[in-house]
Amino acid sequence: MGMTMTEKVLAGHAGRKSAVPGDNIWVDVDILMTHDVCGPGTIGIFRKQFGPTARVWDREKVIIIPDHYIFTNDQHAHRNIDVLRAFVKEQDLPYYYDVGTDKYKGVCHIALPEEGHTRPGEVLFGTDSHTCTAGAFGEFATGIGNTDAALIMGIGKLWVKVPETMRFEFEGPLPPYLMAKDLILHIIGDIGVDGATYRAMEFAGDGVMSLSIEERMTLCNMVIEAGGKNGIIPVDAVTEAFVKSKTAKPYQPVADDRDARFHSRRRYKTADIQPTVAKPHSPDNRGTARECKGTRLDRAYIGSCTGGKLNDFMAAAKILKGRQVKADTYIVPATTEVAKGLATTRLDGQTLAEIFQQAGAKISQGASCAACLGGPSDTFGRLNKSEVCISTTNRNFPGRMGSKTAQVYLASPYTVAASAIRGEITDPREFLYQPELPRPHGLEDGPGLSGLALHGGGLRDQGGNHRPARVPVSGASL
């Protein structure tokens, strides 16, 4: 019987010829990642179970990335960093991206691929539920708890049950007003927050394979919001070009067998999907931006592993350029590399940072998770009272971004930017040209870029291009 990509990766790392859903197997681990929230707990369990002088199983395979509670005056958060530093020094770990140094990176899920730690066909575990982001590179990647992570630190293996695979196919390239965030929110609204519990979520179809690697990461990032064990996308030239630009380490891609068996298949036509919003207080509380039109906002937030990549900021800049925000708007780059991109990537001759500043947005001085997980009260962008916020982040449970009385709507960077301008939830098509209308002069397509240089081969410098004209949203064709 044929195997899915997830089954193949796990079987190979268990030294088996095959694996089927429900099998319980020991798998060899290629990468273990931990950060400042869970790292100290993992280290404590490792020392207790393996001894105070124990060494990690492979110092080249343990990656430690502080990113959550770092730009704060909270002394408890600082203590977590101290614990990480001491452990890294003791173990002589080469891959520690310490805050306050030139090596600092920012959000772990974006830092991992930037530093070449995500490779096709591998197994990656991390002490963060959104570790599944790395499935965009055709690997098995999932979040684990501190106890499992401590076990991996000691022996380099983990006992895993092979998940069933749900396949989601998108037909047709994305319309220029949609992003990957709309696709995943549509799916979660369709199957619910428990609809993929302990299953792999595989994404395919030309609607997926036309996406940039950054957008594929967004798709896989939020599978956990549907209960998924991991997300995974087939490896193609886009994947390989990115990976080879970051690392020379060898890897072995896998692909579905022709006779692979899936738990289920769902097919969507991208043209039928509208800009999508997850209303408070659950990622599956789906609505459309148009249905939520008029909802007054106090805050707009563009950042996190889900919405703080360079392509996310390019999308927001397309709408914010030359306009002023009415809601307090916070810009938080996911990594230091993205932060540099804000200062160097241009749209119509202006850098993205200049566009955001002129629009009245506040830009974080450091790359991090910031308010996505709430954090201490002095965290940049944190919701500290009963605000209503629209955000590119991945969760909107009560208290997720700080205040338990706040309301958070999840949406794409397009929708968040459009809403920031109006001060109320707004369909981004009110600010973006429509494909059936004449293309604004000077806006050029790259290969498979769907007119906005966000899909297909990835982000490119837009200096000199004409800003898309504003087109009123009216009529049933939208």
Buried (B, 14 or more C-beta within 10 A) or exposed (E): EEBBBBBBBBBBBBEEEEBEBEBEBEBBBBBBBBBBBBBBBBBBBBBEEBEEEBEBBBEEBBBBBBBBBBBBEBEEBBEBBEBBBEBBEBBEBEBBBBBEEEEBBBBBBBBBBBBBBBBBBBBBBBBBBBBBBBBBBBBBBBBBEBEBBBBBBBBBBBEBEBBBBBBBBBBBBBBBBBBBBBBBBBBBBBBBBEBBEEBBBBBBBBBBBBBBBBBBBBBBBBBBBBBBBBBBBBBBEBBBEBBEEBBEEEBEBBBBBEEBBBBEEEEBEBEEBBBBBBBBBBBBBBBBBBBBBEBEBBBBBBBBBBBBBBBBBBBBBBBBBEBEBBBBBBBBBBBBBBBEBBEEBBBBEBBBBBBBBBBBBBBBEBBBBBBBBBBBEEBBBBBBEEBBBBBBBBBBEBEBBBBEEBBBBBBBBBBBBBBBBBBBBBBBBBBBBBEEEEBBEEBEBBEBBBBBBBBBBBBBEBEEBBBBBBBEBEEEEB
